[in-house]
């Protein structure tokens, strides 16, 4: 299972929101590059970066921070937030970022999303953020009438790198992930589904792994110390041995 520590960027700082609410923001570090280096030194070989300013406005705001993280940390990086055009995708990928995460534009401009996936096969991640099962867009400020599984079915034939599924009700709340929703979504596709939202403890990571979830994004739990990355990686090492999987 892939582990993606989350670094959410707002005004150049490392923050976390509660349930996507921009009025409920906690600043955890003034220096996101320092945070990225910390997670890498603790064993993370992947990072999930989100430009929260861009997610809300559509204007890429934290490019210099993202560039600095890319230059300092040799982890696989995926970046989301405000990627709604060819130019935005190219600017992010041009920084040496491995994958772009697209949410709002996939729903609003499906033909464009298909074209960008085909132009960069295996480098585009579909983000499905759901509130009460229905997809939310524009930094979670708007909720559509589209169910997450219905949205996914529109894109199953595209060369996606992964799908990030976020249950907004649990995001930033440390209440545990919505495992049934993730498993149900994974049943719709062969593309790996990465769980996001609510992961609060090593037990949550264990439950996801045992349910066959392919990856998870961990945010607030890392910053508040309820999850320690070395313990996560030690568990996954032993879990892999138990499944007799190849190294």
Phi and psi in degrees as GROMACS dihedral restraints (atoms count N, CA, C in turn):
[ dihedral_restraints ]
;  ai    aj    ak    al  type     phi  dphi    fc
    3     4     5     6     1   -80.0    20    10
    4     5     6     7     1   138.2    20    10
    6     7     8     9     1  -113.0    20    10
    7     8     9    10     1   123.8    20    10
    9    10    11    12     1  -120.2    20    10
   10    11    12    13     1    95.8    20    10
   12    13    14    15     1   -61.2    20    10
   13    14    15    16     1   136.4    20    10
   15    16    17    18     1   -95.5    20    10
   16    17    18    19     1   136.4    20    10
   18    19    20    21     1  -125.3    20    10
   19    20    21    22     1   104.0    20    10
   21    22    23    24     1   -94.8    20    10
   22    23    24    25     1   128.5    20    10
   24    25    26    27     1  -109.6    20    10
   25    26    27    28     1   128.2    20    10
   27    28    29    30     1  -142.9    20    10
   28    29    30    31     1   117.3    20    10
   30    31    32    33     1    60.0    20    10
   31    32    33    34     1    32.1    20    10
   33    34    35    36     1    79.1    20    10
   34    35    36    37     1     5.0    20    10
   36    37    38    39     1  -113.3    20    10
   37    38    39    40     1   160.1    20    10
   39    40    41    42     1   -90.0    20    10
   40    41    42    43     1   117.6    20    10
   42    43    44    45     1  -133.0    20    10
   43    44    45    46     1   173.4    20    10
   45    46    47    48     1  -137.9    20    10
   46    47    48    49     1   142.3    20    10
   48    49    50    51     1  -103.7    20    10
   49    50    51    52     1   163.3    20    10
   51    52    53    54     1  -106.5    20    10
   52    53    54    55     1   121.2    20    10
   54    55    56    57     1    52.1    20    10
   55    56    57    58     1    31.9    20    10
   57    58    59    60     1    72.6    20    10
   58    59    60    61     1    13.9    20    10
   60    61    62    63     1   -88.4    20    10
   61    62    63    64     1   115.2    20    10
   63    64    65    66     1   -69.0    20    10
   64    65    66    67     1   -13.6    20    10
   66    67    68    69     1   -86.3    20    10
   67    68    69    70     1    -8.8    20    10
   69    70    71    72     1  -117.8    20    10
   70    71    72    73     1    70.3    20    10
   72    73    74    75     1  -109.2    20    10
   73    74    75    76     1   139.1    20    10
   75    76    77    78     1  -119.6    20    10
   76    77    78    79     1   124.2    20    10
   78    79    80    81     1   -86.4    20    10
   79    80    81    82     1   120.3    20    10
   81    82    83    84     1   -99.3    20    10
   82    83    84    85     1   -24.8    20    10
   84    85    86    87     1  -161.4    20    10
   85    86    87    88     1   138.2    20    10
   87    88    89    90     1   -75.6    20    10
   88    89    90    91     1   -15.5    20    10
   90    91    92    93     1  -123.5    20    10
   91    92    93    94     1    92.9    20    10
   93    94    95    96     1   -61.7    20    10
   94    95    96    97     1   -28.4    20    10
   96    97    98    99     1   -64.9    20    10
   97    98    99   100     1   -41.1    20    10
   99   100   101   102     1   -61.1    20    10
  100   101   102   103     1   -39.2    20    10
  102   103   104   105     1   -65.1    20    10
  103   104   105   106     1   -45.9    20    10
  105   106   107   108     1   -59.8    20    10
  106   107   108   109     1   -42.3    20    10
  108   109   110   111     1   -63.8    20    10
  109   110   111   112     1   -38.5    20    10
  111   112   113   114     1   -61.2    20    10
  112   113   114   115     1   -48.8    20    10
  114   115   116   117     1   -65.7    20    10
  115   116   117   118     1   -37.0    20    10
  117   118   119   120     1   -64.7    20    10
  118   119   120   121     1   -43.6    20    10
  120   121   122   123     1   -66.2    20    10
  121   122   123   124     1   -22.5    20    10
  123   124   125   126     1   -89.7    20    10
  124   125   126   127     1     7.6    20    10
  126   127   128   129     1   112.7    20    10
  127   128   129   130     1    -5.8    20    10
  129   130   131   132     1   -72.0    20    10
  130   131   132   133     1   127.1    20    10
  132   133   134   135     1  -107.4    20    10
  133   134   135   136     1     9.9    20    10
  135   136   137   138     1  -142.1    20    10
  136   137   138   139     1   146.8    20    10
  138   139   140   141     1  -137.0    20    10
  139   140   141   142     1   138.5    20    10
  141   142   143   144     1  -110.3    20    10
  142   143   144   145     1   109.2    20    10
  144   145   146   147     1  -106.7    20    10
  145   146   147   148     1   137.1    20    10
  147   148   149   150     1  -130.6    20    10
  148   149   150   151     1   125.2    20    10
  150   151   152   153     1   -88.1    20    10
  151   152   153   154     1    95.6    20    10
  153   154   155   156     1   -67.8    20    10
  154   155   156   157     1   -32.4    20    10
  156   157   158   159     1   -60.9    20    10
  157   158   159   160     1   -46.7    20    10
  159   160   161   162     1   -68.9    20    10
  160   161   162   163     1   -34.4    20    10
  162   163   164   165     1   -60.0    20    10
  163   164   165   166     1   -34.5    20    10
  165   166   167   168     1   -83.7    20    10
  166   167   168   169     1   -40.2    20    10
  168   169   170   171     1  -105.3    20    10
  169   170   171   172     1   -21.2    20    10
  171   172   173   174     1    86.9    20    10
  172   173   174   175     1    -2.5    20    10
  174   175   176   177     1  -103.5    20    10
  175   176   177   178     1   120.1    20    10
  177   178   179   180     1   -61.8    20    10
  178   179   180   181     1   120.3    20    10
  180   181   182   183     1  -115.3    20    10
  181   182   183   184     1   -29.4    20    10
  183   184   185   186     1  -110.5    20    10
  184   185   186   187     1    33.3    20    10
  186   187   188   189     1   -61.2    20    10
  187   188   189   190     1   -39.8    20    10
  189   190   191   192     1   -67.0    20    10
  190   191   192   193     1   -36.7    20    10
  192   193   194   195     1   -65.8    20    10
  193   194   195   196     1   -44.2    20    10
  195   196   197   198     1   -61.6    20    10
  196   197   198   199     1   -42.8    20    10
  198   199   200   201     1   -59.7    20    10
  199   200   201   202     1   -43.9    20    10
  201   202   203   204     1   -64.5    20    10
  202   203   204   205     1   -39.9    20    10
  204   205   206   207     1   -63.4    20    10
  205   206   207   208     1   -44.7    20    10
  207   208   209   210     1   -60.2    20    10
  208   209   210   211     1   -38.7    20    10
  210   211   212   213     1   -72.7    20    10
  211   212   213   214     1   -28.0    20    10
  213   214   215   216     1   -95.9    20    10
  214   215   216   217     1   -34.4    20    10
  216   217   218   219     1  -114.2    20    10
  217   218   219   220     1   118.0    20    10
  219   220   221   222     1   -85.4    20    10
  220   221   222   223     1    42.6    20    10
  222   223   224   225     1   -96.2    20    10
  223   224   225   226     1   162.4    20    10
  225   226   227   228     1   -69.2    20    10
  226   227   228   229     1   126.7    20    10
  228   229   230   231     1  -120.5    20    10
  229   230   231   232     1   134.0    20    10
  231   232   233   234     1  -121.1    20    10
  232   233   234   235     1   142.8    20    10
  234   235   236   237     1  -127.7    20    10
  235   236   237   238     1   132.2    20    10
  237   238   239   240     1  -128.1    20    10
  238   239   240   241     1   167.8    20    10
  240   241   242   243     1   111.6    20    10
  241   242   243   244     1   104.6    20    10
  243   244   245   246     1    78.1    20    10
  244   245   246   247     1    12.9    20    10
  246   247   248   249     1   -88.8    20    10
  247   248   249   250     1    94.6    20    10
  249   250   251   252     1  -130.6    20    10
  250   251   252   253     1    14.4    20    10
  252   253   254   255     1  -154.8    20    10
  253   254   255   256     1   164.0    20    10
  255   256   257   258     1   -56.6    20    10
  256   257   258   259     1   -44.5    20    10
  258   259   260   261     1   -60.2    20    10
  259   260   261   262     1   -44.4    20    10
  261   262   263   264     1   -64.1    20    10
  262   263   264   265     1   -44.1    20    10
  264   265   266   267     1   -62.4    20    10
  265   266   267   268     1   -43.5    20    10
  267   268   269   270     1   -66.3    20    10
  268   269   270   271     1   -36.6    20    10
  270   271   272   273     1   -65.7    20    10
  271   272   273   274     1   -40.8    20    10
  273   274   275   276     1   -69.1    20    10
  274   275   276   277     1   -50.8    20    10
  276   277   278   279     1   -64.1    20    10
  277   278   279   280     1   -29.6    20    10
  279   280   281   282     1   -66.8    20    10
  280   281   282   283     1   -15.6    20    10
  282   283   284   285     1   -81.8    20    10
  283   284   285   286     1    -3.4    20    10
  285   286   287   288     1    93.0    20    10
  286   287   288   289     1    10.2    20    10
  288   289   290   291     1   -70.7    20    10
  289   290   291   292     1   141.4    20    10
  291   292   293   294     1   -76.9    20    10
  292   293   294   295     1   -39.1    20    10
  294   295   296   297     1  -144.2    20    10
  295   296   297   298     1   146.6    20    10
  297   298   299   300     1  -107.9    20    10
  298   299   300   301     1   145.9    20    10
  300   301   302   303     1  -110.9    20    10
  301   302   303   304     1   123.9    20    10
  303   304   305   306     1  -122.0    20    10
  304   305   306   307     1   129.4    20    10
  306   307   308   309     1  -121.6    20    10
  307   308   309   310     1   -75.1    20    10
  309   310   311   312     1   -53.0    20    10
  310   311   312   313     1   -49.7    20    10
  312   313   314   315     1   -66.4    20    10
  313   314   315   316     1   -28.2    20    10
  315   316   317   318     1   -62.6    20    10
  316   317   318   319     1   -38.2    20    10
  318   319   320   321     1   -80.1    20    10
  319   320   321   322     1   -39.3    20    10
  321   322   323   324     1   -83.2    20    10
  322   323   324   325     1   -29.6    20    10
  324   325   326   327     1  -133.2    20    10
  325   326   327   328     1    67.7    20    10
  327   328   329   330     1   -60.4    20    10
  328   329   330   331     1   -33.9    20    10
  330   331   332   333     1   -66.8    20    10
  331   332   333   334     1   -43.0    20    10
  333   334   335   336     1   -62.3    20    10
  334   335   336   337     1   -43.2    20    10
  336   337   338   339     1   -59.7    20    10
  337   338   339   340     1   -42.4    20    10
  339   340   341   342     1   -59.9    20    10
  340   341   342   343     1   -40.4    20    10
  342   343   344   345     1   -67.7    20    10
  343   344   345   346     1   -38.9    20    10
  345   346   347   348     1   -71.1    20    10
  346   347   348   349     1   -33.3    20    10
  348   349   350   351     1   -65.7    20    10
  349   350   351   352     1   -40.8    20    10
  351   352   353   354     1   -73.1    20    10
  352   353   354   355     1   -29.5    20    10
  354   355   356   357     1   -72.3    20    10
  355   356   357   358     1   -35.3    20    10
  357   358   359   360     1  -124.7    20    10
  358   359   360   361     1    68.4    20    10
  360   361   362   363     1   -60.5    20    10
  361   362   363   364     1   134.3    20    10
  363   364   365   366     1    75.1    20    10
  364   365   366   367     1     9.8    20    10
  366   367   368   369     1  -124.2    20    10
  367   368   369   370     1     5.2    20    10
  369   370   371   372     1  -118.7    20    10
  370   371   372   373     1   130.6    20    10
  372   373   374   375     1  -110.1    20    10
  373   374   375   376     1   131.7    20    10
  375   376   377   378     1   -86.9    20    10
  376   377   378   379     1   126.6    20    10
  378   379   380   381     1  -103.9    20    10
  379   380   381   382     1   119.7    20    10
  381   382   383   384     1  -115.2    20    10
  382   383   384   385     1   108.1    20    10
  384   385   386   387     1  -107.9    20    10
  385   386   387   388     1   122.3    20    10
  387   388   389   390     1  -121.1    20    10
  388   389   390   391     1   137.8    20    10
  390   391   392   393     1  -117.2    20    10
  391   392   393   394     1   116.1    20    10
  393   394   395   396     1    55.3    20    10
  394   395   396   397     1    37.7    20    10
  396   397   398   399     1    85.2    20    10
  397   398   399   400     1    -8.7    20    10
  399   400   401   402     1  -107.9    20    10
  400   401   402   403     1   141.2    20    10
  402   403   404   405     1   -68.9    20    10
  403   404   405   406     1   133.7    20    10
  405   406   407   408     1  -107.4    20    10
  406   407   408   409     1   149.0    20    10
  408   409   410   411     1  -133.5    20    10
  409   410   411   412     1   175.8    20    10
  411   412   413   414     1    52.8    20    10
  412   413   414   415     1    60.1    20    10
  414   415   416   417     1    63.0    20    10
  415   416   417   418     1    30.1    20    10
  417   418   419   420     1    69.3    20    10
  418   419   420   421     1    15.4    20    10
  420   421   422   423     1   -80.6    20    10
  421   422   423   424     1   -19.9    20    10
  423   424   425   426     1  -129.0    20    10
  424   425   426   427     1   137.2    20    10
  426   427   428   429     1  -110.2    20    10
  427   428   429   430     1   127.1    20    10
  429   430   431   432     1   -88.1    20    10
  430   431   432   433     1  -180.0    20    10
  432   433   434   435     1   -95.1    20    10
  433   434   435   436     1     4.6    20    10
  435   436   437   438     1   -88.4    20    10
  436   437   438   439     1   127.2    20    10
  438   439   440   441     1   -72.9    20    10
  439   440   441   442     1   147.6    20    10
  441   442   443   444     1   -57.2    20    10
  442   443   444   445     1   -44.2    20    10
  444   445   446   447     1   -67.2    20    10
  445   446   447   448     1   -32.3    20    10
  447   448   449   450     1   -68.3    20    10
  448   449   450   451     1   -40.0    20    10
  450   451   452   453     1   -62.8    20    10
  451   452   453   454     1   -43.5    20    10
  453   454   455   456     1   -60.8    20    10
  454   455   456   457     1   -39.9    20    10
  456   457   458   459     1   -59.8    20    10
  457   458   459   460     1   -22.8    20    10
  459   460   461   462     1   -72.7    20    10
  460   461   462   463     1   -18.7    20    10
  462   463   464   465     1  -121.8    20    10
  463   464   465   466     1    10.6    20    10
  465   466   467   468     1   -64.9    20    10
  466   467   468   469     1   -22.4    20    10
  468   469   470   471     1   -91.8    20    10
  469   470   471   472     1     1.0    20    10
  471   472   473   474     1   -84.6    20    10
  472   473   474   475     1   151.8    20    10
  474   475   476   477     1   -79.1    20    10
  475   476   477   478     1    63.9    20    10
  477   478   479   480     1   -74.1    20    10
  478   479   480   481     1   149.7    20    10
  480   481   482   483     1   -78.6    20    10
  481   482   483   484     1   -38.9    20    10
  483   484   485   486     1  -171.7    20    10
  484   485   486   487     1   173.9    20    10
  486   487   488   489     1  -126.9    20    10
  487   488   489   490     1   126.3    20    10
  489   490   491   492     1   -98.9    20    10
  490   491   492   493     1   120.7    20    10
  492   493   494   495     1  -110.3    20    10
  493   494   495   496     1   121.3    20    10
  495   496   497   498     1  -116.0    20    10
  496   497   498   499     1   124.9    20    10
  498   499   500   501     1   -89.9    20    10
  499   500   501   502     1   104.9    20    10
  501   502   503   504     1   -60.1    20    10
  502   503   504   505     1   -33.9    20    10
  504   505   506   507     1   -61.4    20    10
  505   506   507   508     1   -26.1    20    10
  507   508   509   510     1  -101.2    20    10
  508   509   510   511     1   -14.6    20    10
  510   511   512   513     1   -63.7    20    10
  511   512   513   514     1   125.8    20    10
  513   514   515   516     1    74.6    20    10
  514   515   516   517     1     7.8    20    10
  516   517   518   519     1  -103.7    20    10
  517   518   519   520     1   -12.3    20    10
  519   520   521   522     1    57.0    20    10
  520   521   522   523     1    38.4    20    10
  522   523   524   525     1  -106.0    20    10
  523   524   525   526     1     2.1    20    10
  525   526   527   528     1   100.8    20    10
  526   527   528   529     1   147.4    20    10
  528   529   530   531     1   -78.1    20    10
  529   530   531   532     1   159.3    20    10
  531   532   533   534     1   -88.3    20    10
  532   533   534   535     1    80.4    20    10
  534   535   536   537     1   -64.1    20    10
  535   536   537   538     1   -44.3    20    10
  537   538   539   540     1   -56.8    20    10
  538   539   540   541     1   -38.4    20    10
  540   541   542   543     1   -66.6    20    10
  541   542   543   544     1   -39.6    20    10
  543   544   545   546     1   -66.2    20    10
  544   545   546   547     1   -45.8    20    10
  546   547   548   549     1   -62.6    20    10
  547   548   549   550     1   -40.9    20    10
  549   550   551   552     1   -63.8    20    10
  550   551   552   553     1   -39.0    20    10
  552   553   554   555     1   -68.8    20    10
  553   554   555   556     1   -40.2    20    10
  555   556   557   558     1   -62.6    20    10
  556   557   558   559     1   -30.4    20    10
  558   559   560   561     1   -66.2    20    10
  559   560   561   562     1   -15.4    20    10
  561   562   563   564     1   -88.7    20    10
  562   563   564   565     1    -9.4    20    10
  564   565   566   567     1  -154.6    20    10
  565   566   567   568     1   157.9    20    10
  567   568   569   570     1   -89.6    20    10
  568   569   570   571     1   -12.2    20    10
  570   571   572   573     1   -71.4    20    10
  571   572   573   574     1   135.7    20    10
  573   574   575   576     1   -59.4    20    10
  574   575   576   577     1   132.4    20    10
  576   577   578   579     1  -101.5    20    10
  577   578   579   580     1   126.0    20    10
  579   580   581   582     1  -102.6    20    10
  580   581   582   583     1   125.0    20    10
  582   583   584   585     1   -81.9    20    10
  583   584   585   586     1   140.2    20    10
  585   586   587   588     1  -142.7    20    10
  586   587   588   589     1   140.1    20    10
  588   589   590   591     1   109.0    20    10
  589   590   591   592     1   119.8    20    10
  591   592   593   594     1    86.0    20    10
  592   593   594   595     1    -5.3    20    10
  594   595   596   597     1   -69.0    20    10
  595   596   597   598     1   116.0    20    10
  597   598   599   600     1  -119.1    20    10
  598   599   600   601     1   -17.2    20    10
  600   601   602   603     1  -152.7    20    10
  601   602   603   604     1   167.3    20    10
  603   604   605   606     1   -60.4    20    10
  604   605   606   607     1   -32.8    20    10
  606   607   608   609     1   -62.4    20    10
  607   608   609   610     1   -35.9    20    10
  609   610   611   612     1   -64.3    20    10
  610   611   612   613     1   -42.9    20    10
  612   613   614   615     1   -62.7    20    10
  613   614   615   616     1   -42.4    20    10
  615   616   617   618     1   -60.5    20    10
  616   617   618   619     1   -43.8    20    10
  618   619   620   621     1   -63.3    20    10
  619   620   621   622     1   -39.9    20    10
  621   622   623   624     1   -64.6    20    10
  622   623   624   625     1   -45.8    20    10
  624   625   626   627     1   -61.4    20    10
  625   626   627   628     1   -43.7    20    10
  627   628   629   630     1   -67.4    20    10
  628   629   630   631     1   -24.6    20    10
  630   631   632   633     1   -83.9    20    10
  631   632   633   634     1    -2.6    20    10
  633   634   635   636     1    84.9    20    10
  634   635   636   637     1    14.8    20    10
  636   637   638   639     1   -67.9    20    10
  637   638   639   640     1   138.4    20    10
  639   640   641   642     1   -84.4    20    10
  640   641   642   643     1   -18.4    20    10
  642   643   644   645     1  -171.3    20    10
  643   644   645   646     1   163.0    20    10
  645   646   647   648     1  -149.3    20    10
  646   647   648   649     1   149.1    20    10
  648   649   650   651     1  -103.2    20    10
  649   650   651   652     1   128.1    20    10
  651   652   653   654     1  -115.8    20    10
  652   653   654   655     1   126.0    20    10
  654   655   656   657     1  -119.4    20    10
  655   656   657   658     1   -97.0    20    10
  657   658   659   660     1   -52.9    20    10
  658   659   660   661     1   -36.3    20    10
  660   661   662   663     1   -59.6    20    10
  661   662   663   664     1   -34.3    20    10
  663   664   665   666     1   -69.6    20    10
  664   665   666   667     1   -39.7    20    10
  666   667   668   669     1   -75.3    20    10
  667   668   669   670     1   -28.7    20    10
  669   670   671   672     1   -95.8    20    10
  670   671   672   673     1    -1.5    20    10
  672   673   674   675     1    80.3    20    10
  673   674   675   676     1    14.5    20    10
  675   676   677   678     1   -82.4    20    10
  676   677   678   679     1   -13.1    20    10
  678   679   680   681     1  -130.5    20    10
  679   680   681   682     1   137.0    20    10
  681   682   683   684     1  -115.2    20    10
  682   683   684   685     1   126.5    20    10
  684   685   686   687     1   -57.6    20    10
  685   686   687   688     1   -43.3    20    10
  687   688   689   690     1   -56.9    20    10
  688   689   690   691     1   -35.6    20    10
  690   691   692   693     1   -69.9    20    10
  691   692   693   694     1   -36.6    20    10
  693   694   695   696     1   -62.4    20    10
  694   695   696   697     1   -47.1    20    10
  696   697   698   699     1   -69.6    20    10
  697   698   699   700     1   -31.9    20    10
  699   700   701   702     1   -66.1    20    10
  700   701   702   703     1   -43.1    20    10
  702   703   704   705     1   -60.8    20    10
  703   704   705   706     1   -47.2    20    10
  705   706   707   708     1   -64.0    20    10
  706   707   708   709     1   -33.6    20    10
  708   709   710   711     1   -62.1    20    10
  709   710   711   712     1   -45.9    20    10
  711   712   713   714     1   -71.1    20    10
  712   713   714   715     1   -36.9    20    10
  714   715   716   717     1   -62.5    20    10
  715   716   717   718     1   -41.6    20    10
  717   718   719   720     1   -63.4    20    10
  718   719   720   721     1   -40.2    20    10
  720   721   722   723     1   -61.7    20    10
  721   722   723   724     1   -40.8    20    10
  723   724   725   726     1   -64.5    20    10
  724   725   726   727     1   -28.6    20    10
  726   727   728   729     1   -87.8    20    10
  727   728   729   730     1    -5.5    20    10
  729   730   731   732     1    58.0    20    10
  730   731   732   733     1    39.6    20    10
  732   733   734   735     1   -83.7    20    10
  733   734   735   736     1   150.8    20    10
  735   736   737   738     1   -66.3    20    10
  736   737   738   739     1   148.1    20    10
